[in-house]
Amino acid sequence: MSATKADLRAAILTARRALAAHEHDSEANVLSRHATTLVAAGETVCAYVPVGSEPGSLELIDSLHRRGVRVLLPVARHDAAGIPQPLQWGQYTPGELVEARFGLREPAPPWLAPETITVARTLLVPALAVDRAGVRLGRGAGFYDRSLRLAARSARVVAVVRDDEFVDRLPAEPHDVLMTHALTPRRGLVALGRPGMTHAT
């Protein structure tokens, strides 16, 4: 019997929590070096601030900023009925992040509209896993699926994962937005997808 998304999430989160701090930091440093090769000064990138054992680091964001890249970070909010809304975006300035819900850190207001995602040529997306077809396993809240549908067709949509979180196949649903690439410490940037598959639009 195939594992459910809930089973996979639980197993991956357990493995991440068991990862030694020095291994996480070593992988984060490599990811940072990879990320700086993806974009040029003057470009806009949507990124994220890792929480807990998520792959990546604040240094990855700082390294992009130092290269003259405009970095936008997500702002997650629900509506009055508790439904996740498309992410808003805040421009990153070193040392000016504020504490937010869900243990996140985010830029202080003013924030930019969800449609601001269309100006980014590269989107670095948090993921628990991603498969070779581009199916991403997130935490299940739905913020990113709602937001990535707004991304430009030409955007590079990159799931950032550990090497063993890049897998052959994940359970897929019709509403899933496919990734165009994976970024892992050992593999670097890997193109995903099969002919005829639709990516973020």
C-alpha positions as CSV (number, residue, x, y, z in Angstrom):
1,M,0.0,0.0,0.0
2,S,1.4,3.4,-1.0
3,A,2.2,5.9,1.8
4,T,-0.3,8.8,2.2
5,K,0.8,12.4,2.1
6,A,0.3,12.5,5.9
7,D,2.5,9.4,6.4
8,L,5.2,11.0,4.2
9,R,5.0,14.3,6.0
10,A,5.4,12.6,9.4
11,A,8.4,10.5,8.3
12,I,10.2,13.4,6.7
13,L,9.7,15.7,9.6
14,T,10.9,13.0,12.0
15,A,14.0,12.5,9.9
16,R,14.7,16.3,9.7
17,R,14.4,16.7,13.5
18,A,16.9,13.8,13.9
19,L,19.5,15.5,11.7
20,A,22.5,16.7,13.6
21,A,22.9,20.5,13.7
22,H,26.3,20.4,12.1
23,E,24.9,18.4,9.2
24,H,22.1,20.8,8.7
25,D,24.5,23.7,8.7
26,S,26.8,22.0,6.3
27,E,24.0,21.4,3.8
28,A,22.7,24.9,4.3
29,N,26.1,26.3,3.4
30,V,26.2,24.3,0.2
31,L,22.7,25.3,-0.7
32,S,23.7,28.9,-0.2
33,R,26.5,28.6,-2.7
34,H,24.3,26.9,-5.2
35,A,21.6,29.6,-4.9
36,T,24.0,32.5,-5.6
37,T,24.8,30.9,-9.0
38,L,21.1,30.9,-10.1
39,V,20.5,34.6,-10.3
40,A,22.2,37.8,-11.3
41,A,22.4,41.3,-9.7
42,G,19.2,43.2,-10.4
43,E,17.0,40.2,-10.6
44,T,14.0,39.5,-8.3
45,V,13.8,36.3,-6.4
46,C,11.0,35.0,-4.1
47,A,12.6,33.0,-1.3
48,Y,11.7,32.1,2.3
49,V,13.2,32.1,5.8
50,P,13.7,28.5,6.9
51,V,12.0,27.4,10.2
52,G,13.5,24.8,12.5
53,S,15.1,22.0,10.5
54,E,14.0,23.2,7.0
55,P,16.8,23.1,4.4
56,G,18.5,26.5,3.9
57,S,19.4,29.4,6.1
58,L,19.2,33.1,6.5
59,E,22.7,33.2,5.1
60,L,21.3,32.0,1.8
61,I,19.0,35.0,1.7
62,D,21.8,37.4,2.8
63,S,24.1,36.0,0.1
64,L,21.6,36.8,-2.6
65,H,21.1,40.3,-1.1
66,R,24.8,41.0,-1.1
67,R,24.9,40.1,-4.8
68,G,22.4,42.9,-5.5
69,V,19.4,40.6,-5.9
70,R,16.0,41.9,-4.8
71,V,14.7,39.2,-2.4
72,L,11.0,39.0,-1.6
73,L,9.8,36.9,1.3
74,P,6.3,35.5,1.9
75,V,3.7,36.8,4.3
76,A,1.1,34.1,5.2
77,R,-2.3,35.1,6.3
78,H,-5.8,33.6,6.6
79,D,-9.1,35.4,5.8
80,A,-11.9,35.9,8.4
81,A,-13.1,32.3,7.7
82,G,-9.7,30.9,8.4
83,I,-9.0,30.0,4.8
84,P,-5.3,30.5,3.7
85,Q,-4.9,33.3,1.2
86,P,-2.3,33.8,-1.5
87,L,0.9,34.9,-0.1
88,Q,1.7,38.6,0.2
89,W,5.3,39.6,-0.2
90,G,7.8,41.8,1.6
91,Q,11.1,43.0,0.4
92,Y,14.0,41.7,2.5
93,T,16.3,44.1,4.4
94,P,19.0,42.5,6.6
95,G,18.3,42.8,10.3
96,E,14.6,43.9,9.9
97,L,12.6,40.7,10.0
98,V,9.9,40.5,12.6
99,E,8.3,37.5,14.4
100,A,5.1,36.1,12.8
101,R,2.6,33.3,13.3
102,F,3.5,29.7,12.8
103,G,7.1,30.4,14.1
104,L,7.9,32.3,10.9
105,R,9.9,35.5,10.4
106,E,8.8,38.0,7.8
107,P,9.4,41.5,6.6
108,A,7.5,44.3,8.4
109,P,4.7,46.1,6.6
110,P,4.1,47.6,4.1
111,W,3.6,44.4,2.1
112,L,3.2,43.8,-1.6
113,A,0.2,42.2,-3.3
114,P,0.2,38.5,-4.2
115,E,0.5,39.4,-7.8
116,T,4.0,40.7,-7.1
117,I,5.2,37.1,-7.6
118,T,4.9,37.7,-11.3
119,V,8.1,39.8,-11.4
120,A,10.3,37.1,-10.0
121,R,12.3,35.0,-12.5
122,T,13.3,32.5,-9.8
123,L,11.2,31.2,-6.9
124,L,12.8,29.2,-4.1
125,V,10.0,27.2,-2.5
126,P,10.1,25.3,0.8
127,A,9.2,21.6,0.4
128,L,9.2,18.4,2.4
129,A,9.9,16.4,-0.8
130,V,9.7,16.7,-4.5
131,D,9.6,14.1,-7.2
132,R,11.1,13.8,-10.7
133,A,7.9,14.9,-12.3
134,G,7.8,18.1,-10.3
135,V,5.2,17.1,-7.7
136,R,5.9,18.9,-4.4
137,L,5.0,17.7,-1.0
138,G,4.3,20.7,1.3
139,R,3.0,21.0,4.8
140,G,-0.6,20.9,3.6
141,A,-1.7,24.5,4.4
142,G,-2.2,25.4,0.8
143,F,-0.5,28.9,0.8
144,Y,2.0,28.0,-1.9
145,D,-0.4,26.2,-4.2
146,R,-2.6,29.3,-4.2
147,S,0.3,31.6,-4.8
148,L,2.3,29.7,-7.4
149,R,-0.6,29.8,-9.8
150,L,0.1,33.5,-10.1
151,A,3.7,33.1,-11.1
152,A,5.0,34.0,-14.5
153,R,5.0,31.1,-17.0
154,S,8.7,31.7,-17.6
155,A,9.6,31.6,-13.9
156,R,11.9,28.9,-12.5
157,V,10.0,27.3,-9.6
158,V,12.6,25.5,-7.4
159,A,11.8,23.2,-4.5
160,V,14.6,23.3,-1.9
161,V,15.0,19.9,-0.3
162,R,17.6,17.6,1.2
163,D,19.1,15.0,-1.2
164,D,17.1,12.1,0.2
165,E,13.9,14.2,-0.1
166,F,14.3,14.2,-3.9
167,V,12.3,11.0,-4.8
168,D,11.0,9.1,-7.8
169,R,7.3,9.6,-7.2
170,L,4.9,11.4,-4.8
171,P,1.1,11.2,-4.5
172,A,-0.3,13.9,-6.8
173,E,-3.6,15.8,-6.8
174,P,-5.2,17.9,-9.6
175,H,-4.6,21.2,-7.8
176,D,-0.9,20.6,-7.3
177,V,1.4,23.2,-8.9
178,L,4.4,21.5,-10.4
179,M,8.0,22.5,-9.7
180,T,10.3,23.2,-12.7
181,H,13.4,22.3,-10.7
182,A,14.8,20.9,-7.4
183,L,17.7,22.3,-5.5
184,T,19.6,19.9,-3.2
185,P,23.0,20.1,-1.5
186,R,24.7,17.3,-3.5
187,R,22.9,17.5,-6.8
188,G,22.6,21.3,-7.1
189,L,19.9,22.4,-9.5
190,V,18.0,19.6,-11.2
191,A,15.4,20.1,-14.0
192,L,12.1,18.3,-13.4
193,G,9.1,17.2,-15.3
194,R,8.1,15.0,-18.3
195,P,7.0,16.1,-21.7
196,G,3.3,17.2,-21.7
197,M,3.3,18.0,-17.9
198,T,2.0,21.5,-16.9
199,H,4.1,23.6,-14.5
200,A,3.2,26.7,-12.6
201,T,1.1,29.1,-14.6
